[in-house]
Amino acid sequence: MTAVAEVGRRVPRLPSAPLVAALHQARVTRGVTWDRLLSAWQLRAYYLAKAEGEVTPYMVRQLCAAIGRDPREVYGSGLPEEAAAVPGWVAVVADQHLPSPPLVEAIEARVRRVVAGLVPLTDRRTARGEAVRAVFGEAGALLKAFQRARRCGWVTLGAAEALCDHFGWHPYQLWGETYDAAAMAGVPAGFDVWEGVA
């Protein structure tokens, strides 16, 4: 089925305050800058939502997906029925996969640098274990995600973004346009993501 944007139809709007608060909380919790938390177009959407005080259901879904939150969790009982009226082609971002080698290689390079500094002090096997603990810290879930990505050869978009956040990278640095394609999977060619927003 081909999705066509309806011209002249007023796009339903939601108050942006709960979404803005959730995005701010995610940034503070993860300890990252805005440009590491959100992609360029997501960041622009955030600033527009904050400035205008309202946001479309489509952008609520997209920005909630970017931080791994369910819109119903963010808005609670304040989420009106029309918020579910988003096009059926909108991708569930967390279900998208990326090839894991670029991520695995980047993390292994980070681990190797730490190992190189530890080898003069201990044996290589012990050094590697300490290096892995050093680069992942207390983020046990991220370590498991990394190990799964290394084993499977692929990584979910959500895990890729979380791991990149942890190491201070943007996914585009590792995957380039492959990341953009995954993040926008399902969107019809030529569709304007700003339709009804600006």
KOLKOL-92412 format. One line per field, with one value per residue (C-alpha): residue number from 0; z, y, x; residue in one letter. Coordinates in steps of 0.2 Angstrom, whole numbers, padded with zeros to 4 digits, m for minus. Layout:
i: c(NUM_...)
pz: c(Z_...)
py: c(Y_...)
px: c(X_...)
aa: c(a_...)
This chain:
i: c(0_1_2_3_4_5_6_7_8_9_10_11_12_13_14_15_16_17_18_19_20_21_22_23_24_25_26_27_28_29_30_31_32_33_34_35_36_37_38_39_40_41_42_43_44_45_46_47_48_49_50_51_52_53_54_55_56_57_58_59_60_61_62_63_64_65_66_67_68_69_70_71_72_73_74_75_76_77_78_79_80_81_82_83_84_85_86_87_88_89_90_91_92_93_94_95_96_97_98_99_100_101_102_103_104_105_106_107_108_109_110_111_112_113_114_115_116_117_118_119_120_121_122_123_124_125_126_127_128_129_130_131_132_133_134_135_136_137_138_139_140_141_142_143_144_145_146_147_148_149_150_151_152_153_154_155_156_157_158_159_160_161_162_163_164_165_166_167_168_169_170_171_172_173_174_175_176_177_178_179_180_181_182_183_184_185_186_187_188_189_190_191_192_193_194_195_196_197)
pz: c(0000_m0005_0008_0002_0013_0014_0008_0017_0032_0049_0057_0075_0088_0106_0119_0118_0136_0141_0126_0129_0147_0142_0130_0143_0156_0143_0139_0157_0162_0148_0151_0132_0122_0112_0095_0102_0109_0093_0074_0065_0060_0077_0085_0074_0078_0097_0096_0085_0098_0112_0104_0098_0113_0102_0091_0079_0084_0070_0079_0096_0089_0081_0095_0108_0098_0097_0116_0118_0126_0122_0119_0130_0144_0141_0139_0150_0151_0142_0126_0115_0103_0087_0093_0086_0069_0062_0044_0044_0035_0050_0055_0072_0074_0087_0075_0062_0060_0055_0051_0067_0061_0060_0078_0084_0076_0083_0101_0099_0094_0110_0120_0112_0116_0135_0134_0127_0142_0154_0146_0154_0171_0169_0156_0140_0145_0162_0153_0141_0155_0164_0148_0144_0161_0160_0143_0148_0166_0175_0159_0159_0147_0134_0136_0133_0118_0111_0114_0105_0091_0089_0089_0078_0065_0066_0079_0082_0078_0097_0103_0090_0096_0114_0112_0101_0115_0128_0117_0112_0093_0082_0072_0056_0059_0059_0046_0035_0024_0030_0047_0039_0028_0044_0054_0040_0034_0028_0024_0006_m0006_m0007_0009_0019_0037_0042_0034_0047_0059_0052)
py: c(0000_0017_0030_0048_0063_0071_0089_0102_0091_0098_0087_0084_0091_0086_0097_0095_0098_0079_0075_0089_0083_0065_0070_0081_0067_0055_0067_0070_0051_0046_0061_0065_0081_0084_0080_0063_0060_0064_0065_0082_0081_0074_0088_0101_0093_0094_0113_0116_0106_0116_0133_0130_0121_0107_0093_0080_0062_0057_0067_0061_0043_0047_0056_0043_0029_0039_0038_0021_0027_0022_0037_0030_0030_0048_0055_0043_0046_0062_0053_0056_0043_0052_0050_0032_0039_0038_0031_0012_0013_0022_0010_0003_0009_m0003_m0017_m0011_m0020_m0015_m0025_m0026_m0026_m0007_m0006_m0021_m0015_0002_m0005_m0018_m0004_0006_m0010_m0013_0004_0001_m0016_m0009_0002_m0013_m0026_m0019_m0022_m0039_m0053_m0050_m0061_m0052_m0035_m0038_m0042_m0026_m0016_m0023_m0018_m0001_0004_m0003_0002_m0002_m0004_m0023_m0022_m0013_m0026_m0040_m0030_m0029_m0048_m0052_m0040_m0048_m0066_m0063_m0051_m0039_m0026_m0018_0000_0004_m0006_0002_0020_0015_0008_0024_0035_0026_0028_0046_0042_0046_0030_0039_0040_0021_0016_0032_0031_0014_0021_0034_0021_0010_0025_0030_0013_0012_0030_0033_0040_0059_0060_0076_0072_0090_0089_0096_0101_0117)
px: c(0000_0007_0006_0001_0002_m0015_m0014_m0025_m0029_m0024_m0012_m0017_m0005_0000_0007_0026_0030_0030_0041_0053_0055_0058_0071_0080_0079_0087_0101_0105_0104_0115_0127_0129_0127_0111_0120_0125_0108_0098_0102_0102_0084_0078_0087_0079_0062_0066_0070_0054_0043_0051_0049_0031_0024_0016_0021_0013_0010_0022_0036_0031_0033_0050_0058_0052_0059_0076_0077_0069_0053_0035_0024_0011_0024_0029_0011_0001_m0017_m0014_m0011_m0026_m0033_m0027_m0009_m0011_m0016_0002_0005_0006_0023_0032_0046_0048_0065_0071_0067_0080_0096_0114_0129_0139_0158_0160_0154_0164_0180_0178_0175_0189_0201_0196_0199_0216_0222_0218_0226_0242_0244_0241_0252_0268_0260_0251_0249_0239_0224_0222_0225_0210_0198_0203_0202_0184_0179_0187_0179_0161_0162_0145_0136_0133_0119_0129_0143_0130_0124_0142_0145_0129_0133_0150_0143_0128_0136_0122_0115_0098_0097_0093_0108_0119_0114_0115_0133_0138_0131_0142_0158_0154_0151_0137_0131_0133_0152_0152_0139_0137_0121_0118_0113_0102_0093_0090_0084_0072_0067_0049_0047_0041_0053_0052_0042_0045_0048_0044_0026_0014_0029_0035)
aa: c(m_t_a_v_a_e_v_g_r_r_v_p_r_l_p_s_a_p_l_v_a_a_l_h_q_a_r_v_t_r_g_v_t_w_d_r_l_l_s_a_w_q_l_r_a_y_y_l_a_k_a_e_g_e_v_t_p_y_m_v_r_q_l_c_a_a_i_g_r_d_p_r_e_v_y_g_s_g_l_p_e_e_a_a_a_v_p_g_w_v_a_v_v_a_d_q_h_l_p_s_p_p_l_v_e_a_i_e_a_r_v_r_r_v_v_a_g_l_v_p_l_t_d_r_r_t_a_r_g_e_a_v_r_a_v_f_g_e_a_g_a_l_l_k_a_f_q_r_a_r_r_c_g_w_v_t_l_g_a_a_e_a_l_c_d_h_f_g_w_h_p_y_q_l_w_g_e_t_y_d_a_a_a_m_a_g_v_p_a_g_f_d_v_w_e_g_v_a)
